[in-house]
Amino acid sequence: MLVWVVFGVQLVWLGGDGDTTRIPAPGEAPLVVSYTIVSVVLTALWVLALRFGGSRNYRVVGAGSTEYKLVADSSGRLFGFVAIVAFIFRIDIARGYILLAFPLGILMLLFFRWAWRQWLAVERSQGRFASNVLLIGSEQSVVHIATQLSRDTSAGYRVVGAWVKGYPAGAELEGIPVRTSQEYDSIVEALDTFGADTVVVTSSDTLSPQELRELSWQLIPGVHHLVLAPSLTDVGGPRIHTRPVAGLPLIHVETPRSEGWKKYGKRGFDILGSGLMLLALSIPLLLVALAVKLTSRGRVLYRQERVGLNGKPFEMLKFRSMRENADAELQQLLAAQGTSDKPLFKVKDDPRLTSIGKVLRKYSIDEFPQLLNVLKGDMSLVGPRPQREAEVALYDNIAYRRLLIKPGMSGLWQVSGRSELSWEDAIRLDLFYVENWSLMGDINILWRTVRAVVAPGGSAH
């Protein structure tokens, strides 16, 4: 792919191999070098930069944003190096390499990494290209870690067995085959029995420091891997830092903060994004408003009070997708489906939807007037789902943390199942976002939102 980008830029910018660059030489005639050689060298350096920048490390490929960050960082360092060398030695390198090859190359690299990641995710969901994991720990911690790993098969950890003290051999623990654990000197045999290559210790209280140390000695270097899984979930990678102190691998978990430059950066991103989208979509939104007006009686815009940042109410805008006075029927419909006690007021197969409203809901077109809410500052482009006061009244202490950040037009809840999510899964995703949000994370969610809107699937109602 880099060959296509670099040599493509050479052809577009220089028109082929006719041009050359000159490298000054003290006291001698300048060294004349063909731009084809420059392209070959630049491509080779770029590949090496990606290699030694860690972008192909098996620990980052396939899941999380680290791989993408390393691709962009390695590419940026390379072109910074090229620019500095060209300046110091007064080498006349065509600007096209910097102006075109650099940004285009990064975009293509990120796209192809993303495309291969989709393929890898499918393969890992079927058990291929994944680490086969043997869990060691207490019954509760083993079940917890197994549940968390099963939620994201794209990370490449496939649980094949567990080793729990005091548990009968050959039994099953939440669907996981369990082996008894009287002594840990046969861990290699257990790995062979389960066909595992990775040991994940799920709780530190099960093994003493000496037992854990001896366990690491029993593993075969390069064949077996040892992973320690603390009982800490839903924490984003950027908040975690490991620091070895006095022989102890201390894990530092940063407290989530939404202040200073991060706060103003998010607000600036919201203003810029919502403003540009309103300008670009002004004519299509006017056509949607006209369709709503002509196909059913009532107002074009639906206004409803929702609960925003720190519990402050605001008026949220949407294109009307239901018949007039539909709110009066809500409690009866919730009671009929048995979800009136859940703080997620969603009605399946909602009979109140208009003909045009079904289309607007499926493709989330009814949400676009909320761009005005974002521009005003009541909402953000990405954030927790905005909920009603009656829904918030059913919150427990944990759920209230959703209100520590502005609600969003989109969020993890929308790109991870939408209407098919249970309340428990919805709150877990929203809390994860509140605890770990970042600007790059917002951009990733918006990209996934575009995919969810274009191809909504069966989860959109």
N, C-alpha and C positions, 0 to 999 in steps of 0.2 A: 504494500500500500504506500509506503514511504517513497519507493522508487517512482510510482505513478505521480505522486504529489510533487516531488523535487524536480524530476525530469519534465513533468507537465508544466511547471512554472518556468523552467528553462526555455521550453518551446514557445510558450505564450509570451514571455517577457523578452526573450532574445531572438526567437525565431529559428533556433537550431544550434548547430555547433560552429557557426561561422565566427562568433565573437570570442575574444580571449580577455583575460585579466592580467594585469602586470603586478608583479611582486618586486618592490624595490630591493636592490642589493647594493650595499655600500661600496663605492668605487668601481662598480661594474654596471653593465647594462642590465636593466630590469629583466627579471625572469618572466617569460610569457607562458601562461598556463591556460589551456582550454577550459571553457566553462563546463564541459562534460566531465573533466577530471574533478573540478570543484563540486559538481553534483554528486559524483561517486563518493568523494571524501565526506561530504556533508551527510549523505544517506548513511554511510557506515558509522560516522560519529553519532548520528541520531539513534541508530539501533543500539550502539554501545551505551549511550546515555540512558536509554530505557532499561537496558539490562542491568547496569550497575546502579541505577537509581532505585532498584527494587520493585519496579512495576510488574515484574513477572513472578514475584515470590508467591509460592503456593499458599502462603498464609493470607494473602490479600486478594488473590484472583478469585472472582466469582461472587463475592458478597461485600457489602459495605461500600463506602465512598473512597476508602484509602487508595484503591487501585487508580481511580480517576485522578485523584490529587497528585499521586506520584507521576503519572503520565504528564500532566500539565507542568509539574515542578521540574521534572527532568528535561522537558523540552525547553522550558524557559531558561534554565541554567545553560543549556547548550547554546542557545542563540545569544544569550548575554555574553557568553565566552567568545563566540564568533565575532560579535560586534566589537568587543574590547580588543581582540587580536587585530582585527581589520583596522581599528583606529590607531593603535600603537605602532603597527608596522606599515601604516599607510597603504594597505592593500585595497584596491578598488574592486570590491565585490558588488555585483549587481544588487540594487535595492529590492528587486523582486523576490529574492530569497527571504529577505526580512519581512517585506510588506505582504507577500502572498503565501510563501511556503510555510512560514511559521504559524500564522493563525489557521490557515486551511489544513495544515498537517495535524495540528492539535485537534481540530474539530473532527477530522476523519479518523484519527486515532481513537478518540473517545467514542465515536459512532461504532467503529468496528469492535472495540472492546465491549461495548454494550451488546452488540449483535451476538458475539461469541458467548457473552454471559447468559443470554436467553437460551442458547443451545445447551450450555453447561448446566443451567438450572433444571432443564428437562431431564438431562442425563442423571443428575444427582437425585432428582425425585424418584428415579427408578433404581437407585442404589449403586449407580456407576460413578466412577471418579470421586468417591467419597471415602472418608476415614471410617472404618468400622470400629465402633466405640464400645469398650467395656467399662461400665460405671462401677465405682467402688465408693461405698458410703452408707449412711443410715437409710432406712426405708423411706423416710419422708424426703430426704434430700435427693435420693436417686429418682423418685417419682417426679419431683419438681424439675430437675435438670432434664430428664427424659422428655417431659412435656414441653419445656422451652425449646429444646433442640428439634422436636418434631414439628414445631410451628414454622420453622424456616429450614427446609431441606436444602435450599440453595447454598447454605453455608458449608455443606459438605461433611456433616457429622451424622452418621447413621448408627443408632444404638442397636447393638446386636445381643447384648447381655448385661447382667448386673451381678455384683458380688457383694452380698449383704451379710454382715455378721448376725448369727443367730437365726438365719432364715433357712428353711429346709431346702436341700439340694433338689434340683429338678422342678421346683415350683415356678409359678409365674407371678410377677409383681406388676400390675397394671399392663398386662400383655407382654412384659419383658421376661425372657427366660432368666431364672436366677440360679446361681450356684452357691452352695454353702461356703462359708469362709472361716475355717477354724485357724488356719495358719496362712501366712502370705508368702511362704517360700516357694509356692507352686504357681505363682502368677503367670509365668511364661506358659505353663501347661494350660492354664485357664484361657489365655489369649489364643492358643492354638485350638482349643476346644470350641471356642465361640467364633473362630475365624476373625479375630479382632487384631488391629494394629495400633490402637490408641487407648491408653488408660486415662480415664477422667475421674479424678478424686472429687467427690461431690460434697464432702463434709470433713472438716479437720478434726472433729471430735472422735471420728471412727478410728483414725490412725494416730499413734503417737509420733512425735518428730523423728524418733529413731526408726520406727516402722516405715514411715514415709521415705526416709533416706535409703533404707535397705531395699524398698520397693524400686526406687529409681536405679539402684545398682543391678537389679535383676533383669532390667529391660535391655534388649539388644540394640546397640547404637545403630542408627540409620534404618532400622527395621521397625522398632517400637517407639512410640511417643508418649510422653507423660504430660497431662494437662491438669491444672488445679482450677476448679470451678467454685469461686466464692458464692455464698448464698445472697447474691446481689443481682437483681434483674432489672431490665428496662433502663440501662445506663448506656448512653452513647459513647462511642470510641474516643472522641476528642476530650471527654471528661476524665478518662482513665490514664494514669501515668504510673509506670512501674519503676521503683527505685531500689536497688540493692543496698541494704544497710546492715553491717555487721553479720553478713551471711544470710540475711532475711530478705526475701523478695517483697518489699512493702508496696502495696497498691494504694496509690493516692486517688481519691475520687473527688473531683472538684464540685463544689456546691453550685447548682444552676443559678445563673445571674442574667437578668434582662435589663441592664442599665448601661449607661455610658454610650460608647460608640456602637455597640450592638443594637441598643434600643433605637438610636437615631438612624442607624443603617437600615434597620428593618422598616422604619417609617418612610425613609427616603425611597426604598425599593417599592413600597406600597404605593406611594404617590406617583412615582414614575411609571410603574406597571399599570395601575388603574387608569391613569391619564392617557397613556398610549393606546390601551385597549379600547377606551371609550371613543377616542378619535377614529381608530381603525374600524370599529364595529358600529359606528353611528348609523349608517344606512341599513345594515341588516337588522339592528335592534328596532329601528323605526318600522320596518316591514313586519317584524314579529309583533310589535304593539298593534299594528293595523289588523293582523290576523286574529289576535285575541279579541279585539273590539268587534270584528265582523262575525265571529263564529259563536258568540254567546253574550248574554246580557250581563252587564255589570262593569265595574271599573277595569282599566287596563292593568294598573299596578295594584298589587296586594300589599298592604302595610300591616305589620304585626310587631308587637312589642316583644323583644328578646332581651336576654340578660347578657351583658357584655363584661368588659374588664372590671374586676373587683366587685362584681355584682351590680354594676350600674346599668339600668335599663336603657334601651335605645329602640328606635323604630326601624325595622329591617324591611327592605324593599324586594319584591319579587314580581315577575309577571304572573298575573292571576291564572292559575291552572285548574281551578275548581269553580263550581257554581257558587253563586252568591250565598252568604250566610252558612258556608260549609262548616265553620268553626262550631256552630251550635250542635252539629251532629257528631262531633269528635268523641265525646265521652261515651256515648251509646255504642259507637263502633269499636272503641277500645275495650269496653266491657264485653262485647260480643266475642272478641278474639282472645279475651283473658289476659290482656297486658295493661290494664288500667293502673296497676301498682308499679309499673316499671317506668323509670325516668327517661324513656325514649319513645315519644309519641309517634309511632309509625303504624299506618294501617295498610295491611296487605290487600291487594286487589281493591283499592279504594274506589267505591262507587260514586264519589263526589267529583271525580275528575271529568273535565270536559273532553271533547274529542281532540281538540288541539292541545289541551293540557297534558294528555298522555304522552304526546310527542315531546313537548317541552320538558316534562319531567324525566323522560328516559334519557335524553341527551343533555340534561342539566341546563337547558337554555333559559328556563325560568329564573335561574340564579343570577343572570348577568346584570340586572339592575343593582345588585349589591356592589357593583363597582363604584356606585355613588356613595355607598356606605363606607367603602374603603378609602375613597378620596376625602371624605369628610373626617375620617379618623375613628369611626365607631367599630370598624372591622379591619381585618388584615386579609391579604390575598391568601395566606395560609395560616391555619390555626385550628383550635378545637371547634367542634360543631356548635353553632349558636343555638341555645335552647330556650324554651319558654319558662316563665316564672313558675308554672305548675310543675314542670319537670325538675327545676332546680330545687323546689321544695322537697323533693324526694331524695336529694343528695345525702350521702353520708359524709363524714369528715374528709375522707380520702378524695371523693369526687369534687369537693369544693376547690381542689387545687387546679381544676380546669379553668377557673375564673382568674388565675394569676396572669393570664395572657389574653390578648384580644381574640375573639372568635374569628374564624376564617371562612372565606368563600369555599375553600377546599382544605383538605387535611388528610392525615393518614387514614381517617375513617372513610373518606370517599374513595381513595385509591386502593383500599384493602377489603372491599366487600359491600360497601354502601348499605343498602336496605337488608342484606342478608346477615349483617353483623348482629350478634346478641348485645345486650347492654353491657355485659361484662367485658366483651372484646372491644366494644367501642370506647369504654372508659379506659381500658388498658392502653389503647393506641393514643388517645388524647393525652393521657398522663405522660406517656413516653415522649410525646412531642413537647409538652410543657417543660419537661425535665432536660431535654436534649436539643432544643431547636437551634438552628444555625441558618445563615443565609444560603449556604450551599445546599443544606437540607431542604430549604424552601424551594429552591430552583429545581431540585430533583422531584419534589412532590408535584410542582406545577407541570413538569414534563410528564409525569405519570398521570396527572389529571387530564391532560390533552388526550392521552391514549384511552383513558377510561371514558371520556366524552365521545370520542370518535367511534370507539368499539365498546359500548356499555355492557354488553353481555346480559346475563339473566339476573344480575344483582341490582339492576337499575329499575326502579318503580316510580 
